[in-house]
Amino acid sequence: MPAVDRSVTETARWPKRDAFDFAGGTALFVDDIRPAGLLHMAVVRSTRAHARLRRVDTAPAKVVPGVARVLEGREASLHLHPLPYQFGDPELIGGRRAVLEALPVDEVRYVGEPIAVVAAESRRAARAAAAAVVVEYEDLPTLLDARAFLADPDPRHVIAENEVVAGHADEVLRTAERVVRAEFFLGRSSTAPIEPRGYVADWDGARLTVHAAHQQPFQLRAELAEVLDLPVDSIRVVVPNVGGAFGLKMTGPVEEPLVCLLSILCGRPVKWIETRAECFLGGGREQLHDVEVAHTADGRLLALRNRIVIPVGAEAVQPGWRQAYVSVAAFPTAYVVPHLDVRSRVVATNLPPWHSCRGFGKEAPVFVMERIMDMVARRTGLAPAEVRRRNLLRPEDLPHRMASGYRLDSGDLPAVLDQVLALDEGIDADGVGIAVEVTPEGGGHAAGRLDPGVTPTVAAPEAAAVLLRADGLVEVRTGVTNPGGGNDTALARLAADELGITSAQIRVVQGDTDLCPPGTGNASSRGVAVGGAAVVLAARDLAATLRDLGADPLTETAVAELVARHGSLEHVREYRPDPPSDPEYRYSYPYFSSGAYVARVDVDRATGRVRVRSLTAVHDCGRVIEPVLVEGQLQGAMAMGVGLALSEESRFDERGAPQASSFKEYLAPRANDLPDFVIGHHETPAPHTLLGAKGAGEAGVGGALAAIANAVDDALARWGGREITSVPLDPPAVLALLPEEAS
């Protein structure tokens, strides 16, 4: 096994900036912002999954003490333009367009859809007024279970269809001696950050200032300008500290323009803080896969055919539904499959719309492929690790153009697998499972050939400004935002290293559209790999200027003289990863992270409860800039994978009403549900990024999910249980898989 380069991971570990502010409760979040004259917004939500709105009577709400304004769909439509799609128009990637208003006028499409909003002097008054609004419905047919679309597509509900085809899968499957057939199901789940969404909008008569718990301030500003019909430069978006985002806090939810409109109409600041029940309305990840795999007696995959149904809830402009494209394009993940036929139907249902979820569609293909590898191992009598070794892409195969057009840039998958097996502590457990994962990151998720009429797609750049202040401090202003993981620590380190100063001399400014250069915020693990590269380039320019001016080394006197003589010394640079272009394909993610995982579990045969005994990972995210942050990101992703494997599910009843409105029903893993993770690094520098860094924000979700599912399957197989084809594996699901005599 090749030696792991420890040159970066053994460097001095910088503490997370402002860590004690968060630990001590003094960090500023959006709900801490309380301007004078503040009103509070509450939302009236549909109690029907699909219905015509016969009447929305707001008169009872208007007489509730403390109410300043009540707004329903017809009045809102006089002030607001339709909502723009995020991440580009759906037609560019073969999707269906819908004209969507912030508040519906004629029809509701899911339980929880906003129907009206209220602004009042207190949260209690706002909620009381929202409860007083009278809504009359005429029920319409509902679609809640999309399983029927595996056999009978109804075009009225199909948003998009995608396919990835290479070779002759049908012919190979027809003649193959060994074929595995299975239907896989991933339950609907959510993101569940510590802090739900929130906004404070303040219109002063000429300018709108919005403080938001958000990932993408510039995209939010652009959306508000379009919907409210305001000049872009009349809007300022400021993102304070964020208590986790995981895709939930991207642009597009209807509450964003509504809280701003109420501020404009009332002439006062208005705050909306999402409740936990409202936060759990949204979700993503639900998928159904009908799979056939041909393989040889010695465990080599020959062909894969997969028919996928992806129910994304009600149509929406927020980017969650686009995860479906990535799920199809990411097959066959880390493996060589000569013949491939993967097709999906993206289906609208009468459940709440998908929001983006960490993993962004990449976790489902990992789960499906890793279950397939274990099924092949069981049928051939080979060890699961050996089946993977025989099918993995090897270093000499890279870069590798996948059938979708995604270009897997670099890595050493066999070495990562060997390293995690060596790192696993081998504790005794009922079941052991392994998984290998590749994670495309860096933006640009559209796939496919660049046929006539198909629009090319290119990932956006990131920009940074680095300036020397008169007080001698260096200020880094960046277009990437920090969703709570602490990427400002890494950005400060990069600037300090270029300038030969310490972290104490760096100030990082993020999330302010008045101060920072435009950027994508927080998305697709670009913060350090792309945003950090822009910081390095700008810092290098500043260092060169200072050397030219004779200011090396710097002193306070020299700095003051320089600023007085030359004004603020500032350099702005932009950076975009530069993978080789291919005229046949529309775009590819610029870098791929990879990893391997070993899970060990105990299964209580009496109750069906699964206990994770150990979870070991080896992660290759290219050059590791800040080990503490990378490991923190991976730990969080693995914890999310544990939840998806065992307990997290957004359930709805037969009427489409949510059954998980708190952490009593939505069972995210707690600290005592998790073992101490064992994490190793394997560094394969990205060949097409300035720093050699890849993404470290999404890997781990699919790998941990698949490894735990495989471990539970291994335990059940020892007792004669049925094979696992769905998650989450909560106690009732596990008991249903066990033979009667074992339970």
Phi and psi in degrees as a GROMACS rama.xvg file:
@    title "Ramachandran Plot"
@    xaxis  label "Phi"
@    yaxis  label "Psi"
@TYPE xy
-59.9358  145.09  PRO-2
-67.835  145.609  ALA-3
-85.5558  133.172  VAL-4
-76.2808  111.557  ASP-5
-97.0711  11.1904  ARG-6
-62.816  -32.7394  SER-7
-89.2322  -44.201  VAL-8
-68.0551  -16.5985  THR-9
-98.4338  4.85122  GLU-10
-71.2369  165.644  THR-11
-58.0268  132.821  ALA-12
-88.619  119.741  ARG-13
-79.3304  137.2  TRP-14
-69.599  152.067  PRO-15
-63.1554  129.225  LYS-16
-61.9441  140.532  ARG-17
60.5036  23.036  ASP-18
-59.7048  -37.3355  ALA-19
-72.5224  -24.5891  PHE-20
-63.7573  -40.1442  ASP-21
-73.5901  -43.8441  PHE-22
-65.1159  -33.1679  ALA-23
-92.7886  -2.88699  GLY-24
80.671  17.9718  GLY-25
-101.768  -3.65684  THR-26
-68.2563  143.993  ALA-27
-89.278  123.4  LEU-28
-115.994  171.409  PHE-29
-62.7628  -34.3908  VAL-30
-72.3739  -11.9133  ASP-31
-80.9599  -8.91471  ASP-32
-88.4397  116.207  ILE-33
-136.81  77.4443  ARG-34
-67.7286  159.874  PRO-35
-61.3123  142.77  ALA-36
76.9017  19.7025  GLY-37
-67.1663  133.066  LEU-38
-105.451  161.451  LEU-39
-121.488  138.974  HIS-40
-101.716  139.172  MET-41
-127.468  156.498  ALA-42
-117.232  131.08  VAL-43
-87.2462  124.419  VAL-44
-119.076  148.57  ARG-45
-62.4845  142.865  SER-46
-103.759  6.25783  THR-47
-119.2  146.43  ARG-48
-76.8184  -31.2052  ALA-49
-159.087  119.201  HIS-50
-164.51  154.839  ALA-51
-81.7784  145.438  ARG-52
-89.2692  105.736  LEU-53
-79.4075  -36.5515  ARG-54
-160.166  135.853  ARG-55
-121.913  102.676  VAL-56
-98.538  107.837  ASP-57
-94.8407  -3.27259  THR-58
-58.0635  -43.4013  ALA-59
-61.822  -29.7641  PRO-60
-73.3559  -33.645  ALA-61
-67.9769  -19.7284  LYS-62
-97.0655  0.573349  VAL-63
-68.5781  130.722  VAL-64
-56.2753  134.382  PRO-65
93.1102  -4.35012  GLY-66
-78.8387  131.69  VAL-67
-102.335  -33.291  ALA-68
-160.673  142.265  ARG-69
-125.93  134.894  VAL-70
-134.629  122.703  LEU-71
-112.909  -178.07  GLU-72
-60.5834  -41.8683  GLY-73
-66.7949  -42.1045  ARG-74
-69.6297  -40.2118  GLU-75
-60.3362  -36.1464  ALA-76
-66.1417  -19.5403  SER-77
-73.5743  -19.9665  LEU-78
-111.519  -20.3344  HIS-79
-119.497  136.581  LEU-80
-78.1766  162.928  HIS-81
-57.3666  156.375  PRO-82
-75.6974  134.458  LEU-83
-81.7798  145.905  PRO-84
-69.0408  144.975  TYR-85
-96.8496  149.655  GLN-86
68.3985  24.7831  PHE-87
96.1512  161.996  GLY-88
-65.8811  142.236  ASP-89
-63.772  -27.9409  PRO-90
-61.4092  -26.8531  GLU-91
-64.7281  -23.6187  LEU-92
-120.743  27.0868  ILE-93
76.7837  18.7651  GLY-94
-94.6945  163.403  GLY-95
-89.3254  136.859  ARG-96
-93.9294  139.838  ARG-97
-123.872  145.183  ALA-98
-90.9312  114.118  VAL-99
-120.887  131.005  LEU-100
-98.6756  160.804  GLU-101
-63.9079  -38.2872  ALA-102
-127.307  134.759  LEU-103
-70.3794  150.606  PRO-104
-103.402  -40.8511  VAL-105
-115.992  -28.0553  ASP-106
-146.681  139.726  GLU-107
-107.404  151.796  VAL-108
-124.009  -3.12125  ARG-109
-165.188  154.857  TYR-110
-67.356  125.333  VAL-111
104.203  -5.27647  GLY-112
-65.9837  132.785  GLU-113
-61.4778  134.676  PRO-114
-113.527  -35.4893  ILE-115
-153.805  162.488  ALA-116
-131.736  153.453  VAL-117
-128.938  138.078  VAL-118
-115.11  130.43  ALA-119
-146.417  172.053  ALA-120
-69.8606  -22.79  GLU-121
-142.089  162.924  SER-122
-63.0814  -39.3952  ARG-123
-62.9803  -43.7906  ARG-124
-66.0075  -39.5379  ALA-125
-63.4111  -42.6177  ALA-126
-69.9116  -36.3627  ARG-127
-64.1641  -40.9216  ALA-128
-67.9879  -39.6125  ALA-129
-61.1603  -39.1012  ALA-130
-68.2678  -21.7208  ALA-131
-83.4855  -15.5077  ALA-132
-65.1284  133.032  VAL-133
-102.324  124.587  VAL-134
-122.277  129.076  VAL-135
-109.306  134.167  GLU-136
-118.73  156.307  TYR-137
-123.248  107.317  GLU-138
-63.1128  144.918  ASP-139
-123.574  164.101  LEU-140
-59.8405  144.565  PRO-141
-118.401  150.659  THR-142
-120.299  112.377  LEU-143
-115.82  -31.8103  LEU-144
-113.675  114.495  ASP-145
-89.9279  8.20181  ALA-146
-60.4757  -28.6594  ARG-147
-61.3254  -22.4744  ALA-148
-73.4765  -11.4956  PHE-149
-63.3014  -33.1995  LEU-150
-110.15  -30.933  ALA-151
-134.477  88.2281  ASP-152
-69.9865  129.408  PRO-153
-105.062  109.208  ASP-154
-61.2552  -17.9856  PRO-155
-65.8786  -23.2647  ARG-156
-107.697  -5.7393  HIS-157
-83.9032  118.059  VAL-158
-82.7061  -39.002  ILE-159
-160.003  156.83  ALA-160
-128.986  136.74  GLU-161
-130.416  151.745  ASN-162
-148.02  147.324  GLU-163
-132.459  114.456  VAL-164
-130.658  134.549  VAL-165
-148.814  134.823  ALA-166
75.6311  -148.271  GLY-167
-134.517  70.4688  HIS-168
-62.1775  -42.2966  ALA-169
-60.1137  -44.8164  ASP-170
-65.1213  -43.3947  GLU-171
-64.7078  -43.1435  VAL-172
-65.05  -33.784  LEU-173
-68.6847  -32.1662  ARG-174
-104.52  -5.99923  THR-175
-71.2842  145.084  ALA-176
-80.4398  -27.3781  GLU-177
-123.568  118.215  ARG-178
-134.487  130.721  VAL-179
-100.619  129.88  VAL-180
-122.631  134.973  ARG-181
-161.001  153.401  ALA-182
-110.993  124.169  GLU-183
-108.587  144.785  PHE-184
-136.396  129.743  PHE-185
-111.319  122.625  LEU-186
-68.2787  156.45  GLY-187
-68.2702  137.566  ARG-188
-144.061  174.316  SER-189
-126.192  -169.021  SER-190
-105.062  -33.6215  THR-191
53.6979  54.2668  ALA-192
-68.4503  160.573  PRO-193
-58.8118  -43.5097  ILE-194
-103.025  119.902  GLU-195
-67.9389  -177.35  PRO-196
-69.6588  157.975  ARG-197
-168.005  150.185  GLY-198
-145.586  145.007  TYR-199
-126.143  113.564  VAL-200
-105.426  136.248  ALA-201
-139.185  106.41  ASP-202
-99.406  122.011  TRP-203
-100.983  13.277  ASP-204
101.442  -21.8529  GLY-205
-134.426  -25.2599  ALA-206
-139.741  141.187  ARG-207
-106.247  121.703  LEU-208
-110.668  127.065  THR-209
-123.564  116.65  VAL-210
-92.2864  130.362  HIS-211
-142.593  138.259  ALA-212
-79.5316  96.1618  ALA-213
-149.909  156.164  HIS-214
-96.4727  -23.0256  GLN-215
-136.903  79.4639  GLN-216
-63.3821  -37.193  PRO-217
-71.3749  -36.259  PHE-218
-68.2822  -37.2826  GLN-219
-63.9692  -42.9847  LEU-220
-59.4685  -44.4742  ARG-221
-64.0635  -41.4144  ALA-222
-62.795  -46.8447  GLU-223
-63.1746  -39.1079  LEU-224
-61.1054  -41.709  ALA-225
-71.1856  -45.84  GLU-226
-72.1946  -38.4411  VAL-227
-88.8989  -5.74072  LEU-228
58.1825  51.1759  ASP-229
-118.337  150.897  LEU-230
-62.2758  142.317  PRO-231
-58.4142  -39.5586  VAL-232
-75.3909  -0.627027  ASP-233
-94.4148  7.15759  SER-234
-124.083  132.379  ILE-235
-120.557  128.441  ARG-236
-112.017  130.171  VAL-237
-125.013  126.992  VAL-238
-105.925  111.794  VAL-239
-76.9276  -159.451  PRO-240
-62.5763  146.262  ASN-241
-121.684  131.06  VAL-242
-92.132  56.1858  GLY-243
90.5608  146.921  GLY-244
-139.347  -59.4964  ALA-245
60.2162  25.3669  PHE-246
100.591  -22.8633  GLY-247
-60.3731  -35.1365  LEU-248
-101.297  34.8784  LYS-249
-84.5916  170.786  MET-250
-74.8735  147.423  THR-251
135.504  -29.486  GLY-252
-61.6597  145.677  PRO-253
-68.7235  -23.172  VAL-254
-63.6919  -21.3213  GLU-255
-61.9936  -57.0334  GLU-256
-70.5159  -26.908  PRO-257
-68.1994  -42.2977  LEU-258
-66.5445  -32.4481  VAL-259
-71.4011  -41.4254  CYS-260
-62.1565  -41.9148  LEU-261
-60.8345  -39.2126  LEU-262
-63.4502  -40.7967  SER-263
-65.1196  -44.3192  ILE-264
-70.7252  -34.2161  LEU-265
-89.6469  -17.7669  CYS-266
68.0694  24.8933  GLY-267
-140.887  157.319  ARG-268
-65.9041  145.256  PRO-269
-132.288  134.485  VAL-270
-115.96  140.426  LYS-271
-131.122  122.765  TRP-272
-116.062  121.445  ILE-273
-64.9772  136.423  GLU-274
-78.0365  165.038  THR-275
-64.4515  -37.9473  ARG-276
-62.9751  -41.0155  ALA-277
-65.6774  -37.8572  GLU-278
-61.0836  -36.5165  CYS-279
-80.4658  -4.15306  PHE-280
-63.0285  -46.4279  LEU-281
-74.7064  169.322  GLY-282
178.587  -167.048  GLY-283
-174.919  -172.521  GLY-284
82.2497  -16.6096  ARG-285
-61.8576  126.378  GLU-286
-149.307  148.934  GLN-287
-123.464  129.097  LEU-288
-124.422  122.733  HIS-289
-105.156  107.351  ASP-290
-119.108  140.496  VAL-291
-129.984  134.381  GLU-292
-131.991  126.783  VAL-293
-97.2427  138.073  ALA-294
-146.221  163.914  HIS-295
-89.6399  171.291  THR-296
-66.1831  -23.0234  ALA-297
-97.8687  19.8041  ASP-298
85.3546  15.1841  GLY-299
-93.8784  132.85  ARG-300
-75.0568  136.707  LEU-301
-108.351  -43.4974  LEU-302
-152.189  150.389  ALA-303
-136.625  125.445  LEU-304
-119.824  130.952  ARG-305
-139.564  125.179  ASN-306
-111.495  121.439  ARG-307
-118.823  136.465  ILE-308
-114.884  128.019  VAL-309
-124.682  97.5106  ILE-310
-83.1345  111.458  PRO-311
-101.8  15.2625  VAL-312
76.9924  -162.41  GLY-313
-66.4131  148.302  ALA-314
-60.0322  141.826  GLU-315
-153.308  159.922  ALA-316
-88.3083  -16.6537  VAL-317
-69.0491  156.797  GLN-318
-80.8288  4.74917  PRO-319
-57.6048  -39.3937  GLY-320
-63.673  -20.3973  TRP-321
-73.2478  -12.4778  ARG-322
-57.4963  -27.6324  GLN-323
-59.4223  -36.0227  ALA-324
-64.9643  -40.5701  TYR-325
-68.111  -37.9243  VAL-326
-58.4123  -43.7474  SER-327
-68.8849  -45.6105  VAL-328
-69.1424  -22.7084  ALA-329
-80.2474  -9.85779  ALA-330
-72.3404  143.019  PHE-331
-97.8298  39.4072  PRO-332
55.7957  -119.419  THR-333
-87.3043  7.075  ALA-334
-116.863  161.869  TYR-335
-93.7262  116.903  VAL-336
-130.404  106.474  VAL-337
-61.3948  -34.568  PRO-338
-122.313  122.681  HIS-339
-136.763  135.064  LEU-340
-144.78  97.1974  ASP-341
-120.513  122.964  VAL-342
-135.312  144.083  ARG-343
-133.901  153.354  SER-344
-117.217  124.674  ARG-345
-96.6616  119.932  VAL-346
-119.511  134  VAL-347
-85.1011  134.892  ALA-348
-129.05  178.847  THR-349
-97.5843  46.756  ASN-350
-116.868  164.518  LEU-351
-56.8651  149.525  PRO-352
-66.0309  150.839  PRO-353
-64.0351  139.098  TRP-354
-105.867  166.746  HIS-355
-63.3603  141.893  SER-356
-127.576  142.898  CYS-357
-51.363  128.611  ARG-358
109.099  -33.0617  GLY-359
46.123  50.2342  PHE-360
87.6448  -6.41423  GLY-361
-85.2835  -18.0458  LYS-362
-74.3026  -30.9078  GLU-363
-66.0572  -48.3535  ALA-364
-59.7681  -35.0935  PRO-365
-63.7873  -46.2795  VAL-366
-58.2875  -47.9745  PHE-367
-64.8074  -48.5099  VAL-368
-65.6557  -38.2338  MET-369
-72.3978  -31.689  GLU-370
-67.3644  -39.1434  ARG-371
-60.1818  -43.5175  ILE-372
-60.9509  -40.1116  MET-373
-70.1818  -35.2315  ASP-374
-64.4442  -41.4182  MET-375
-64.5013  -41.5099  VAL-376
-59.4392  -44.2671  ALA-377
-65.1685  -36.9121  ARG-378
-78.2046  -20.8006  ARG-379
-102.65  -9.01388  THR-380
76.0017  12.619  GLY-381
-91.38  158.362  LEU-382
-69.2369  143.572  ALA-383
-54.9314  -39.9441  PRO-384
-65.0326  -36.7715  ALA-385
-68.5212  -39.891  GLU-386
-59.9576  -40.9847  VAL-387
-65.1999  -44.8704  ARG-388
-57.5549  -37.1835  ARG-389
-74.0584  -15.4805  ARG-390
-116.471  -12.0982  ASN-391
-66.4039  145.462  LEU-392
-61.6556  139.452  LEU-393
-106.216  161.882  ARG-394
-53.1868  -36.6295  PRO-395
-71.104  -13.9624  GLU-396
-82.5396  -10.7389  ASP-397
-100.545  145.627  LEU-398
-67.8896  149.253  PRO-399
-125.588  125.765  HIS-400
-88.0476  114.325  ARG-401
-73.8317  165.121  MET-402
-60.1152  -29.669  ALA-403
-75.4415  -15.0043  SER-404
104.671  -15.584  GLY-405
-59.1577  139.873  TYR-406
-114.143  104.484  ARG-407
-74.4456  110.375  LEU-408
-78.564  -38.2475  ASP-409
-167.673  167.741  SER-410
143.165  174.647  GLY-411
-141.893  81.3873  ASP-412
-64.4284  -43.0628  LEU-413
-60.7704  -38.4955  PRO-414
-67.4986  -38.8394  ALA-415
-63.6962  -41.3108  VAL-416
-63.6852  -46.9176  LEU-417
-61.089  -38.8919  ASP-418
-67.5925  -39.5894  GLN-419
-70.9318  -34.2286  VAL-420
-65.8399  -35.7555  LEU-421
-72.2713  -31.6778  ALA-422
-79.2228  -27.0673  LEU-423
-56.8533  131.544  ASP-424
-79.9203  -9.38716  GLU-425
68.794  31.0308  GLY-426
-66.7272  152.19  ILE-427
-70.1711  131.674  ASP-428
-152.88  164.904  ALA-429
-67.2612  -34.6127  ASP-430
-147.399  149.418  GLY-431
-127.288  135.302  VAL-432
-136.294  146.66  GLY-433
-124.605  162.048  ILE-434
-157.314  149.315  ALA-435
-121.678  142.982  VAL-436
-137.727  138.864  GLU-437
-121.725  143.627  VAL-438
-132.317  101.935  THR-439
-67.3319  133.766  PRO-440
-145.489  166.133  GLU-441
106.091  -0.516559  GLY-442
95.6212  161.27  GLY-443
88.0225  56.7811  GLY-444
-80.4979  -12.9654  HIS-445
-63.2774  141.55  ALA-446
-125.394  179.984  ALA-447
106.236  170.53  GLY-448
-76.9669  152.556  ARG-449
-89.8366  68.7126  LEU-450
-75.9089  164.923  ASP-451
-55.1328  134.135  PRO-452
88.031  -9.13993  GLY-453
-90.5472  131.31  VAL-454
-83.092  128.105  THR-455
-63.2893  150.648  PRO-456
-125.121  137.701  THR-457
-132.969  134.878  VAL-458
-64.2163  143.157  ALA-459
-71.958  153.345  ALA-460
-80.1868  170.543  PRO-461
-119.882  153.191  GLU-462
-129.746  155.148  ALA-463
-146.746  146.817  ALA-464
-116.984  132.816  ALA-465
-123.17  123.522  VAL-466
-135.196  149.963  LEU-467
-96.1077  121.104  LEU-468
-88.4143  162.662  ARG-469
-65.8074  -21.0651  ALA-470
-86.8288  5.52847  ASP-471
91.1749  -7.3738  GLY-472
-83.2708  153.136  LEU-473
-103.178  130.283  VAL-474
-110.178  128.49  GLU-475
-105.998  120.534  VAL-476
-113.397  126.064  ARG-477
-133.394  151.063  THR-478
-84.9101  -5.54145  GLY-479
-91.6107  147.424  VAL-480
-112.207  167.688  THR-481
-113.073  109.478  ASN-482
-82.8646  11.2599  PRO-483
121.497  -9.81081  GLY-484
-83.0218  -15.2038  GLY-485
92.8958  30.3916  GLY-486
-65.631  -15.7458  ASN-487
-61.6301  -29.1859  ASP-488
-63.9013  -45.2618  THR-489
-66.9704  -39.8176  ALA-490
-64.9587  -40.145  LEU-491
-62.7417  -42.0096  ALA-492
-62.458  -43.8305  ARG-493
-62.2943  -43.8153  LEU-494
-66.0454  -43.0417  ALA-495
-62.9476  -40.9601  ALA-496
-62.7707  -38.557  ASP-497
-70.2851  -32.2921  GLU-498
-96.3114  -6.46475  LEU-499
69.7721  34.1963  GLY-500
-124.363  -175.936  ILE-501
-103.793  166.591  THR-502
-60.6742  -30.8266  SER-503
-64.4756  -18.8758  ALA-504
-95.003  7.07115  GLN-505
-112.975  136.016  ILE-506
-118.24  130.649  ARG-507
-110.071  127.414  VAL-508
-115.409  124.884  VAL-509
-136.192  156.269  GLN-510
71.4997  27.7185  GLY-511
-130.563  111.474  ASP-512
-70.0481  -15.5462  THR-513
-81.3757  -27.9166  ASP-514
-106.829  -32.047  LEU-515
-97.7203  151.96  CYS-516
-69.9196  153.199  PRO-517
-60.6012  147.222  PRO-518
-163.49  178.952  GLY-519
-87.1444  -1.73033  THR-520
77.8817  -120.939  GLY-521
-122.501  107.169  ASN-522
-164.893  140.628  ALA-523
56.657  33.3843  SER-524
53.0955  52.7481  SER-525
-107.577  -6.40412  ARG-526
-55.7787  -49.5004  GLY-527
-97.061  -44.4307  VAL-528
-61.2852  -37.1882  ALA-529
-107.326  -52.5968  VAL-530
-62.8184  -38.8972  GLY-531
-65.2793  -34.2487  GLY-532
-64.4255  -39.2176  ALA-533
-63.4202  -39.2008  ALA-534
-61.4495  -44.867  VAL-535
-60.7519  -45.1123  VAL-536
-63.3336  -43.3535  LEU-537
-67.1791  -38.6872  ALA-538
-66.0195  -37.9988  ALA-539
-62.6126  -39.989  ARG-540
-63.5871  -42.3115  ASP-541
-64.8255  -42.238  LEU-542
-60.3195  -40.525  ALA-543
-65.4846  -40.5338  ALA-544
-63.1989  -43.5882  THR-545
-64.2458  -40.0999  LEU-546
-64.0102  -40.655  ARG-547
-63.1588  -30.5563  ASP-548
-89.951  4.47445  LEU-549
73.4953  29.7213  GLY-550
-108.456  38.891  ALA-551
-128.703  112.591  ASP-552
-81.2269  158.977  PRO-553
-83.53  145.094  LEU-554
-130.033  163.905  THR-555
-60.5929  -38.3769  GLU-556
-65.1947  -44.5462  THR-557
-63.0552  -40.1784  ALA-558
-63.1436  -48.8753  VAL-559
-58.4491  -41.6001  ALA-560
-65.6314  -41.8245  GLU-561
-61.4175  -45.8825  LEU-562
-66.5123  -40.9451  VAL-563
-62.9435  -38.4038  ALA-564
-80.3937  -38.6672  ARG-565
-113.847  -3.00573  HIS-566
76.5376  -173.777  GLY-567
-61.8892  130.073  SER-568
-91.7812  109.588  LEU-569
-136.97  139.082  GLU-570
-129.649  134.905  HIS-571
-118.906  129.685  VAL-572
-133.04  153.259  ARG-573
-120.698  145.939  GLU-574
-140.799  138.189  TYR-575
-134.941  132.232  ARG-576
-56.7849  150.009  PRO-577
-127.437  66.9753  ASP-578
-70.4989  154.569  PRO-579
-58.6687  136.839  PRO-580
-79.6416  153.451  SER-581
-135.839  114.101  ASP-582
-65.0831  -11.3796  PRO-583
-83.7717  -19.8563  GLU-584
-123.956  150.207  TYR-585
-74.1928  -36.4927  ARG-586
-178.939  165.087  TYR-587
-140.911  152.59  SER-588
-56.769  139.483  TYR-589
-76.4877  -18.6185  PRO-590
-152.341  152.01  TYR-591
-122.463  123.42  PHE-592
-84.5247  162.806  SER-593
-147.198  167.038  SER-594
-170.906  165.069  GLY-595
-136.801  150.227  ALA-596
-140.313  144.628  TYR-597
-128.376  125.686  VAL-598
-117.752  141.445  ALA-599
-125.543  130.939  ARG-600
-134.042  154.371  VAL-601
-110.715  141.632  ASP-602
-122.113  123.634  VAL-603
-82.3062  111.36  ASP-604
-70.8624  -18.3455  ARG-605
-81.5045  -36.0782  ALA-606
-112.188  -17.5937  THR-607
81.6314  3.61877  GLY-608
-75.2907  135.339  ARG-609
-105.391  131.426  VAL-610
-114.603  125.41  ARG-611
-82.3105  114.988  VAL-612
-83.8335  -39.4952  ARG-613
-155.251  151.312  SER-614
-143.182  115.543  LEU-615
-116.653  138.987  THR-616
-138.26  145.656  ALA-617
-124.331  126.061  VAL-618
-119.088  133.363  HIS-619
-118.355  98.7956  ASP-620
-113.667  32.7607  CYS-621
74.0753  -149.057  GLY-622
-67.9875  127.598  ARG-623
-86.9897  113.648  VAL-624
-80.0438  -45.9104  ILE-625
-136.223  98.6128  GLU-626
-56.4646  -39.5803  PRO-627
-59.9184  -43.55  VAL-628
-70.1232  -40.9768  LEU-629
-61.842  -45.9099  VAL-630
-66.926  -36.306  GLU-631
-63.4503  -41.6685  GLY-632
-61.9829  -44.6033  GLN-633
-67.6313  -39.287  LEU-634
-59.9823  -44.1129  GLN-635
-64.0143  -41.7221  GLY-636
-65.5325  -40.6374  ALA-637
-65.4798  -39.3403  MET-638
-61.4215  -39.4272  ALA-639
-64.6769  -40.2106  MET-640
-62.1893  -38.1929  GLY-641
-60.2241  -45.444  VAL-642
-61.7752  -43.2755  GLY-643
-65.4689  -34.2808  LEU-644
-71.5521  -35.0168  ALA-645
-117.738  -29.4973  LEU-646
-147.175  -27.203  SER-647
-80.8313  123.343  GLU-648
-158.012  133.108  GLU-649
-90.3482  103.659  SER-650
-99.4844  148.099  ARG-651
-132.422  148.776  PHE-652
-84.3006  -174.298  ASP-653
-67.6969  -12.9485  GLU-654
-98.0475  -0.786813  ARG-655
86.9926  9.67403  GLY-656
-82.3143  136.762  ALA-657
-66.6802  139.698  PRO-658
-107.858  1.06603  GLN-659
-125.621  96.8672  ALA-660
-114.923  0.640467  SER-661
-153.672  176.218  SER-662
-75.0734  -0.526867  PHE-663
-78.0608  -27.169  LYS-664
-106.236  -35.9046  GLU-665
-93.8423  107.379  TYR-666
-96.2206  80.0211  LEU-667
-72.285  144.939  ALA-668
-64.9434  139.126  PRO-669
-93.1601  170.936  ARG-670
-58.022  -39.2791  ALA-671
-80.825  0.893685  ASN-672
-89.2337  -8.13078  ASP-673
-115.121  144.302  LEU-674
-82.0307  173.725  PRO-675
-73.2782  117.445  ASP-676
-70.6444  142.764  PHE-677
-107.612  123.096  VAL-678
-127.821  131.601  ILE-679
-121.844  159.637  GLY-680
-115.732  144.312  HIS-681
-133.91  118.914  HIS-682
-105.147  111.9  GLU-683
-115.124  101.859  THR-684
-56.8164  139.178  PRO-685
-68.1645  127.421  ALA-686
-74.9944  -13.5336  PRO-687
-122.412  22.5337  HIS-688
-121.281  149.072  THR-689
-57.2275  -41.146  LEU-690
-94.0412  -4.81014  LEU-691
75.634  5.88098  GLY-692
-86.9226  148.939  ALA-693
-115.914  -171.483  LYS-694
-80.7292  150.582  GLY-695
-131.606  19.8297  ALA-696
-105.595  -20.3287  GLY-697
-115.112  -25.2847  GLU-698
-63.1062  146.487  ALA-699
110.473  -30.2437  GLY-700
-66.0949  -57.5528  VAL-701
-68.3005  -37.7335  GLY-702
-64.3933  -46.1865  GLY-703
-66.6194  -43.3169  ALA-704
-54.48  -49.6816  LEU-705
-70.1586  -40.6991  ALA-706
-62.7656  -40.7573  ALA-707
-70.1921  -41.2656  ILE-708
-59.6158  -41.0596  ALA-709
-66.9391  -36.448  ASN-710
-66.2403  -42.8259  ALA-711
-65.1059  -40.4134  VAL-712
-61.0428  -40.06  ASP-713
-61.5433  -42.2188  ASP-714
-64.9997  -44.8718  ALA-715
-64.6019  -37.6516  LEU-716
-61.6694  -34.4432  ALA-717
-65.2651  -21.7937  ARG-718
-107.907  10.6619  TRP-719
81.4339  20.3044  GLY-720
-77.5391  167.778  GLY-721
-80.7705  156.515  ARG-722
-69.2802  146.884  GLU-723
-80.6924  128.558  ILE-724
-131.022  1.59166  THR-725
-146.061  154.968  SER-726
-134.299  152.388  VAL-727
-83.205  156.092  PRO-728
-97.8302  66.2392  LEU-729
-75.6201  169.683  ASP-730
-52.6467  -45.65  PRO-731
-60.9069  -37.5233  PRO-732
-66.2395  -40.6516  ALA-733
-66.5475  -44.669  VAL-734
-60.4757  -35.8444  LEU-735
-67.4016  -21.5189  ALA-736
-89.3463  -17.3875  LEU-737
-80.3728  145.124  LEU-738
-65.3179  152.857  PRO-739
-57.0998  -38.3042  GLU-740
-71.7941  -16.6316  GLU-741
-89.2755  -20.0622  ALA-742
